[in-house]
Amino acid sequence: MSKRKDTYKVVVIEDLDKGSIIATATLVVELKFIRGCSKCGHIEDVVVDSTYRGLRLGLRIIEALMKAAEEAGCYKVILDCSEENVPFYEKCGLIKKEVQCVRYL
C-alpha cells in the first residue's frame, strides 16, 4: 500500500493512553475506464472498537475519507454495508442505492 498512495488512504484513530487502535477505515480509489478513467472511491473495512462506540469516531472517519476522496478527484464514493448499518451511514450523508451481488471463491 505504501507504494500506491494514490490508490489507498487509511485512517486510524488511536487511544494514545492505551497504545491501541480504536477505529479505522480505508478508501480505495478505482479508475473507471468506462468513464474516461475518472476516479471512484470505495470506503471499506470501517470498524470502531465496541468500547468506543457512541463517540462519533465512525462519523469522523467517514468525513476524513470523504474529504480524501474529494481531494483525490473522485466523482462518487461507494460503501457496501449490512442492512443494519444503513441508518448510521445515512447519518454520515450517504444514500442507500441499488443492490450488491457477490460470489465467494
N, C-alpha and C positions, 0 to 999 in steps of 0.2 A: 504494500500500500504506500510505503514511503516514496516509491518511485512514480506513483500515479497520483500526485497531489491534486491534479486537475479532475480526477475521477472519484476519489473518496475523501469525504470530510467526516471526521469522527469527533463527536462532542462527548466529553467525560466530565462528570461532576464528582468531586472527591470530598470526603469528610476528612479534613486535614488533621483533626484531633485524633481520629482513629486510624488514619492512614489507609482508608478503604474507599473503593469506588462505590458510589451510591446511586449513580444514574449514568446512562449512556445511550447513544443512538448514532446511526450512520446515515449520511447522504451519499448515494451513488449517482453520479452524473452519467447519463447514457446519451450517446449521439444517435439521433433518429434519422436514418438515411432517407426515409420516405418524406421527411420534412426538410430536406436540404442540409442535413447534419445539424439541425437545431438540437438544443440540449433539453433533456427531460430529467428531472430529479426524482429519485426514489428514496424515500425515508424508510429505513429498515432497522430492525433489532432495537426498538425503543424499550428500555427497561429502567424501572426505578425500584430500588430496594424497598420491600414492603414496609419496613420500619420508618421510611422517609416519605411515604405517600401522603398526599394532602398538603404538601409544602409548595406546590406549584412547580416542582422541578421538571416534570414532564412537559408542562407548558413552556418553560424556559428553554428546554432542549429543542422543542419543535420550533419555537421562534428563532433560535440561533440557526437551525438548519434551513429554515425558510429564507433567512437573510443570506446565508451562504449560497443557496440555490439562486436567489435573485442576483447576487454578485457574480455568480458563475455564468449568468445569462440564460438560465433555464426558462422555458416558456410555460412550464407547468411542473407540479410536483405530485407524485403518486405515492400513496401509503396504503398498503394492504393490512387489514386488521380483522380480528374476530368481531362478530356482531355485537358482543357485549362491550367492546371498546369504542364503538362508533360514537356514542354521546360525548365521550372525552375528546375525541378528535374533532368533532363538530364544534366544541367549545374553543378549540385551537384555531378555528377558521376554515377547516377542511369541509368539503361537501361530499356526502355519500353519493357514489355514482357507479353504475354498471355492476358487473359480476366478475369474480375471478374464477378461472378454471385451473386445475393443477393435475399433473400426473407425476407420481413419485416413482423414481427409478431405483 
